[in-house]
Amino acid sequence: MQATSSSSWHNGNSSLNGVSDDLHNAACLSISNSNGQINGGTSEISSNIRTQTDKDVIRLIGQYLRSLGLNLTTERLIEESGSCLDHPLTEKFQTHVMNGEWLKAESDLEELKSLLEEDVPHAISEMKFLLLEQKYLEHLENGHVLEALQCLRGEITPLKHNTNRVHELSSYMMCSTGEELRGMSRWDGKGLISRQKLMEKLQAFFPPVVMLPPRRLQTLLSQALELQTDRCLYHNASSTNSLENETLFVDHLCTKEQLPYDTVQVLNDHSEEVWFCRFSNDGQKLATGSKDSTVIIWDVDPETLQLRHSRTLEGHCYGLSYLSWSPDDIYLIACGRDNCPDLWVWHVETGNLRVKMTNSPEDSLTTCAWHKDGKKFVTGGTKGQFFQCVR
């Protein structure tokens, strides 16, 4: 079967970003001969395949079957439906990448230019860089130092692309073993896994009508399960909610009986109402804030889930109505109620007050949130004040 050129993919003045299903059909038809044969077999396209949704579902199923290694089944699906999973040129490109045929893969990029998303020159440079990076790392792992050096100096460096990464790649020349290389570069090593990850990066440069995003069916199923979980009225976080542990035959549903309702421990350490409580991010501690102006840190027993009083944080004047753990659970912010102008940042393990923040007696600091880097947080309150703080 002779692969068609990329020009057969386009029709007239059709643009790639607004591409219709006709373009994908054109690519599929271009690999059929005049007698309607595909891959040597007679194709009779089912009259039941009418809508774009039908065609999309067939492509998704075909991609999933192929990922399971059911290649004959996939080919039969393609033949009977008259569909194809990806553009013929991208299929050839993927084969060369997965086989480690780097020169052929680079050559394929020239044919694929017209199929790429916007900013083609940058995309081609990035894709070449990714290919050569894999080639270089595989040479190093195989102990082919001279070939790796030639790849780095003669192919990667002349691209003048991602200079910082080039410097990082050059440092891997000092690795004496494959294990050291994989650890230093955080790379999976030569083989199916790393090449599959490379292919997933390369796929991002193609629109879905040309090449399906990786594991698209699994992604859609995961999103459906996540939506069902969000809508589950009695959802219990302890219940399994991953594709590996859920059946796809019925919708996710937690019953009332799954909710915990037996009292296993009563805590009386606070002398007034408890206004706020929050578990640490790792689930090993609980912080409770009370009207009695104290914060109590509790240790959580991982086996029995019983709480043990660890320490008390004192010195708050307004009662505690909001608490926030830093992402690493080292620090805890405590906020007061209503017109409280103060904010306290505690070091949890030592019980030391890291800082007490007071900008103005007229402020209201009753809520806060950490940034994910753990180096800054924001705070505000009922009077409209809002501050960003860096620790």
URLINDA-V5600 format. One record per residue. SS is DSSP state (helix for helix, strand for strand, loop for the rest). PSI is psi as a letter, one per 30 degrees, with the letter a starting at -180 (* if undefined). OMEGA is omega in degrees with one decimal (999 if undefined). Layout:
ss=SS psi=PSI omega=OMEGA
ss=SS psi=PSI omega=OMEGA
This chain:
ss=loop psi=k omega=-179.3
ss=loop psi=k omega=178.3
ss=loop psi=k omega=179.9
ss=loop psi=l omega=176.3
ss=loop psi=l omega=-176.7
ss=helix psi=f omega=-178.4
ss=helix psi=f omega=179.9
ss=helix psi=f omega=-179.3
ss=helix psi=e omega=-177.0
ss=loop psi=l omega=-177.9
ss=loop psi=j omega=179.9
ss=loop psi=b omega=-177.6
ss=loop psi=g omega=-177.9
ss=loop psi=k omega=177.2
ss=loop psi=l omega=-175.1
ss=loop psi=e omega=-175.7
ss=loop psi=f omega=179.0
ss=loop psi=g omega=-171.0
ss=loop psi=k omega=177.1
ss=loop psi=l omega=-179.7
ss=helix psi=f omega=178.5
ss=helix psi=e omega=-179.5
ss=helix psi=e omega=179.1
ss=helix psi=e omega=178.2
ss=helix psi=e omega=179.9
ss=helix psi=e omega=179.5
ss=helix psi=e omega=179.5
ss=helix psi=e omega=-179.3
ss=helix psi=f omega=-177.3
ss=loop psi=f omega=178.8
ss=loop psi=g omega=175.9
ss=loop psi=k omega=176.2
ss=loop psi=a omega=-172.8
ss=loop psi=f omega=179.2
ss=loop psi=g omega=177.6
ss=loop psi=g omega=-179.7
ss=strand psi=k omega=175.3
ss=strand psi=k omega=179.9
ss=loop psi=h omega=175.3
ss=loop psi=f omega=-177.6
ss=strand psi=l omega=179.2
ss=strand psi=k omega=-178.0
ss=loop psi=k omega=171.8
ss=loop psi=j omega=-175.9
ss=loop psi=k omega=-177.4
ss=loop psi=k omega=178.9
ss=loop psi=f omega=179.0
ss=loop psi=f omega=179.9
ss=loop psi=j omega=-172.3
ss=loop psi=e omega=-172.3
ss=loop psi=l omega=176.5
ss=helix psi=e omega=178.1
ss=helix psi=e omega=177.1
ss=helix psi=e omega=-177.7
ss=helix psi=e omega=179.6
ss=helix psi=e omega=-179.0
ss=helix psi=e omega=178.3
ss=helix psi=e omega=178.7
ss=helix psi=e omega=179.6
ss=helix psi=e omega=179.3
ss=helix psi=e omega=178.9
ss=helix psi=e omega=178.4
ss=helix psi=e omega=-179.3
ss=helix psi=e omega=178.6
ss=helix psi=e omega=-179.8
ss=helix psi=e omega=179.0
ss=helix psi=f omega=177.7
ss=loop psi=f omega=-179.5
ss=loop psi=g omega=179.9
ss=loop psi=i omega=-171.7
ss=helix psi=e omega=179.4
ss=helix psi=e omega=177.6
ss=helix psi=e omega=179.0
ss=helix psi=e omega=-179.9
ss=helix psi=e omega=178.0
ss=helix psi=e omega=176.9
ss=helix psi=e omega=179.2
ss=helix psi=e omega=-177.6
ss=helix psi=e omega=-175.5
ss=helix psi=e omega=-176.8
ss=helix psi=f omega=-175.5
ss=loop psi=g omega=179.8
ss=loop psi=l omega=169.8
ss=loop psi=l omega=-173.6
ss=loop psi=e omega=-176.7
ss=loop psi=l omega=175.7
ss=loop psi=k omega=-178.5
ss=helix psi=e omega=-179.6
ss=helix psi=e omega=179.1
ss=helix psi=e omega=176.0
ss=helix psi=e omega=177.1
ss=helix psi=e omega=178.4
ss=helix psi=e omega=-179.8
ss=helix psi=e omega=178.1
ss=helix psi=e omega=-179.1
ss=helix psi=e omega=179.0
ss=helix psi=e omega=-177.1
ss=helix psi=f omega=177.4
ss=loop psi=f omega=-179.4
ss=loop psi=g omega=177.7
ss=loop psi=i omega=-167.5
ss=helix psi=e omega=179.3
ss=helix psi=e omega=178.5
ss=helix psi=e omega=179.3
ss=helix psi=e omega=177.4
ss=helix psi=e omega=178.6
ss=helix psi=e omega=179.0
ss=helix psi=e omega=-176.8
ss=helix psi=e omega=179.4
ss=helix psi=e omega=178.4
ss=helix psi=f omega=-174.6
ss=helix psi=f omega=-175.4
ss=helix psi=e omega=-174.6
ss=helix psi=f omega=-178.2
ss=helix psi=f omega=-174.8
ss=strand psi=l omega=174.4
ss=loop psi=a omega=-177.5
ss=loop psi=l omega=178.9
ss=loop psi=h omega=-175.3
ss=helix psi=e omega=-179.1
ss=helix psi=e omega=178.9
ss=helix psi=e omega=-179.3
ss=helix psi=e omega=179.7
ss=helix psi=e omega=179.5
ss=helix psi=e omega=-179.7
ss=helix psi=e omega=-179.6
ss=helix psi=e omega=175.7
ss=helix psi=e omega=-179.4
ss=helix psi=e omega=-179.7
ss=helix psi=e omega=177.9
ss=helix psi=e omega=-177.6
ss=helix psi=e omega=176.3
ss=helix psi=e omega=178.2
ss=helix psi=e omega=178.9
ss=helix psi=e omega=179.9
ss=helix psi=e omega=-178.4
ss=helix psi=e omega=178.7
ss=helix psi=e omega=174.6
ss=helix psi=e omega=-179.4
ss=helix psi=e omega=-178.6
ss=helix psi=e omega=179.3
ss=loop psi=f omega=-178.8
ss=loop psi=g omega=179.2
ss=loop psi=i omega=-172.5
ss=helix psi=e omega=-178.6
ss=helix psi=e omega=177.9
ss=helix psi=e omega=178.1
ss=helix psi=e omega=179.8
ss=helix psi=e omega=177.9
ss=helix psi=e omega=178.5
ss=helix psi=e omega=-178.1
ss=helix psi=e omega=-174.9
ss=helix psi=e omega=-171.9
ss=helix psi=f omega=-176.2
ss=helix psi=e omega=-176.8
ss=helix psi=e omega=-176.8
ss=helix psi=e omega=-179.9
ss=helix psi=f omega=177.7
ss=helix psi=f omega=-177.9
ss=loop psi=h omega=-175.5
ss=loop psi=k omega=176.4
ss=loop psi=i omega=-175.4
ss=helix psi=e omega=179.9
ss=helix psi=e omega=178.4
ss=helix psi=e omega=177.5
ss=helix psi=e omega=177.7
ss=helix psi=e omega=178.6
ss=helix psi=e omega=178.5
ss=helix psi=e omega=-179.0
ss=helix psi=e omega=-179.7
ss=helix psi=f omega=-179.2
ss=helix psi=f omega=177.3
ss=helix psi=f omega=-177.3
ss=helix psi=f omega=-179.6
ss=loop psi=k omega=-176.3
ss=loop psi=f omega=-180.0
ss=loop psi=l omega=177.7
ss=helix psi=e omega=179.7
ss=helix psi=e omega=178.5
ss=helix psi=e omega=178.9
ss=helix psi=e omega=-178.2
ss=helix psi=e omega=179.0
ss=helix psi=e omega=-177.2
ss=helix psi=e omega=-176.0
ss=helix psi=f omega=-175.6
ss=loop psi=h omega=-176.7
ss=loop psi=k omega=-174.8
ss=loop psi=f omega=-178.9
ss=loop psi=l omega=-178.8
ss=loop psi=k omega=177.4
ss=loop psi=a omega=-173.5
ss=helix psi=e omega=-174.2
ss=helix psi=e omega=-177.0
ss=helix psi=e omega=179.1
ss=helix psi=e omega=176.0
ss=helix psi=e omega=177.0
ss=helix psi=e omega=176.1
ss=helix psi=e omega=-178.5
ss=helix psi=e omega=178.5
ss=helix psi=e omega=175.3
ss=helix psi=e omega=-178.4
ss=helix psi=e omega=-179.6
ss=helix psi=f omega=-177.4
ss=loop psi=f omega=-178.1
ss=loop psi=f omega=-179.0
ss=strand psi=k omega=173.9
ss=loop psi=l omega=-176.2
ss=loop psi=e omega=-178.8
ss=loop psi=f omega=179.1
ss=loop psi=e omega=-178.0
ss=loop psi=k omega=-177.5
ss=loop psi=k omega=173.0
ss=loop psi=l omega=-177.8
ss=loop psi=k omega=174.7
ss=loop psi=h omega=-173.5
ss=helix psi=e omega=-179.4
ss=helix psi=e omega=177.8
ss=helix psi=e omega=178.7
ss=helix psi=e omega=-179.8
ss=helix psi=e omega=179.1
ss=helix psi=e omega=178.3
ss=helix psi=e omega=177.9
ss=helix psi=e omega=178.2
ss=helix psi=e omega=179.5
ss=helix psi=e omega=178.6
ss=helix psi=e omega=177.9
ss=helix psi=e omega=178.0
ss=helix psi=e omega=178.5
ss=helix psi=e omega=179.1
ss=helix psi=e omega=-177.3
ss=loop psi=f omega=-178.1
ss=loop psi=j omega=-172.7
ss=loop psi=e omega=-176.5
ss=loop psi=h omega=-173.5
ss=loop psi=k omega=177.8
ss=loop psi=k omega=-175.4
ss=loop psi=f omega=-179.5
ss=loop psi=f omega=179.7
ss=loop psi=k omega=-179.3
ss=loop psi=k omega=180.0
ss=loop psi=h omega=173.4
ss=loop psi=l omega=-177.4
ss=loop psi=e omega=-178.0
ss=loop psi=f omega=-173.9
ss=loop psi=f omega=-177.9
ss=loop psi=k omega=172.4
ss=loop psi=k omega=178.4
ss=loop psi=f omega=-175.1
ss=loop psi=f omega=178.1
ss=loop psi=l omega=178.1
ss=loop psi=l omega=176.7
ss=loop psi=k omega=179.9
ss=loop psi=k omega=171.7
ss=loop psi=k omega=-179.2
ss=loop psi=l omega=177.9
ss=helix psi=e omega=-176.3
ss=helix psi=f omega=-179.2
ss=helix psi=f omega=178.9
ss=loop psi=k omega=176.5
ss=loop psi=k omega=-178.3
ss=loop psi=g omega=176.7
ss=loop psi=k omega=176.2
ss=loop psi=k omega=-178.0
ss=loop psi=f omega=-179.0
ss=loop psi=k omega=176.2
ss=loop psi=k omega=-177.5
ss=loop psi=k omega=-177.0
ss=loop psi=g omega=-173.1
ss=loop psi=f omega=176.1
ss=loop psi=k omega=-179.8
ss=loop psi=f omega=178.9
ss=loop psi=a omega=-179.2
ss=loop psi=k omega=173.0
ss=strand psi=k omega=-174.3
ss=strand psi=f omega=-177.2
ss=strand psi=k omega=174.3
ss=strand psi=k omega=-179.3
ss=strand psi=k omega=174.9
ss=strand psi=l omega=173.6
ss=loop psi=l omega=-176.3
ss=loop psi=e omega=179.0
ss=loop psi=f omega=177.0
ss=loop psi=g omega=-176.4
ss=loop psi=f omega=179.7
ss=strand psi=l omega=174.9
ss=strand psi=k omega=175.5
ss=strand psi=k omega=178.3
ss=strand psi=k omega=178.3
ss=strand psi=k omega=-170.8
ss=strand psi=l omega=172.9
ss=loop psi=f omega=-179.7
ss=loop psi=g omega=175.2
ss=loop psi=g omega=176.0
ss=loop psi=l omega=169.7
ss=strand psi=k omega=176.6
ss=strand psi=k omega=175.4
ss=strand psi=k omega=-179.4
ss=strand psi=k omega=171.6
ss=strand psi=k omega=-179.1
ss=strand psi=k omega=175.6
ss=loop psi=j omega=-175.1
ss=loop psi=f omega=-178.3
ss=loop psi=e omega=-176.0
ss=loop psi=f omega=-176.4
ss=loop psi=g omega=175.1
ss=loop psi=l omega=-179.4
ss=strand psi=k omega=176.9
ss=strand psi=k omega=-179.1
ss=strand psi=j omega=-179.1
ss=strand psi=e omega=178.7
ss=strand psi=l omega=177.7
ss=strand psi=k omega=178.0
ss=strand psi=k omega=-173.4
ss=loop psi=l omega=175.8
ss=loop psi=g omega=178.0
ss=loop psi=k omega=-171.1
ss=loop psi=f omega=-169.7
ss=loop psi=g omega=-170.4
ss=loop psi=l omega=-175.1
ss=loop psi=j omega=-177.2
ss=loop psi=f omega=179.3
ss=strand psi=k omega=179.3
ss=strand psi=k omega=179.3
ss=strand psi=k omega=177.3
ss=strand psi=k omega=171.8
ss=loop psi=l omega=-176.8
ss=loop psi=e omega=179.1
ss=loop psi=g omega=177.8
ss=loop psi=g omega=178.2
ss=loop psi=e omega=-175.8
ss=strand psi=l omega=177.1
ss=strand psi=k omega=175.9
ss=strand psi=k omega=177.6
ss=strand psi=k omega=178.5
ss=strand psi=k omega=180.0
ss=loop psi=a omega=-175.8
ss=loop psi=l omega=170.7
ss=loop psi=c omega=-172.8
ss=loop psi=g omega=-179.3
ss=loop psi=k omega=-179.6
ss=loop psi=g omega=-173.4
ss=strand psi=l omega=176.1
ss=strand psi=k omega=-176.9
ss=strand psi=k omega=175.1
ss=strand psi=j omega=-175.4
ss=strand psi=k omega=167.3
ss=strand psi=j omega=-167.3
ss=loop psi=e omega=-174.3
ss=loop psi=e omega=-177.7
ss=loop psi=f omega=-175.8
ss=loop psi=g omega=180.0
ss=loop psi=k omega=176.0
ss=strand psi=j omega=-178.2
ss=strand psi=e omega=177.6
ss=strand psi=k omega=169.5
ss=strand psi=k omega=-174.8
ss=strand psi=k omega=173.3
ss=strand psi=j omega=-179.1
ss=loop psi=e omega=-179.2
ss=loop psi=k omega=177.2
ss=loop psi=f omega=-178.6
ss=loop psi=f omega=-177.8
ss=loop psi=l omega=171.4
ss=loop psi=j omega=-179.2
ss=loop psi=i omega=-172.6
ss=loop psi=f omega=178.1
ss=strand psi=l omega=-177.3
ss=strand psi=l omega=177.6
ss=strand psi=k omega=177.9
ss=strand psi=k omega=168.0
ss=loop psi=l omega=-175.8
ss=loop psi=f omega=178.0
ss=loop psi=f omega=177.2
ss=loop psi=g omega=-176.9
ss=loop psi=f omega=179.2
ss=strand psi=l omega=178.0
ss=strand psi=l omega=177.4
ss=strand psi=l omega=179.4
ss=strand psi=l omega=179.6
ss=strand psi=a omega=-176.9
ss=loop psi=a omega=-169.8
ss=loop psi=f omega=-179.0
ss=loop psi=f omega=175.8
ss=loop psi=f omega=176.2
ss=loop psi=k omega=178.7
ss=strand psi=k omega=-176.1
ss=strand psi=k omega=168.9
ss=strand psi=k omega=-174.9
ss=strand psi=k omega=178.7
ss=strand psi=k omega=-178.9
ss=loop psi=* omega=999
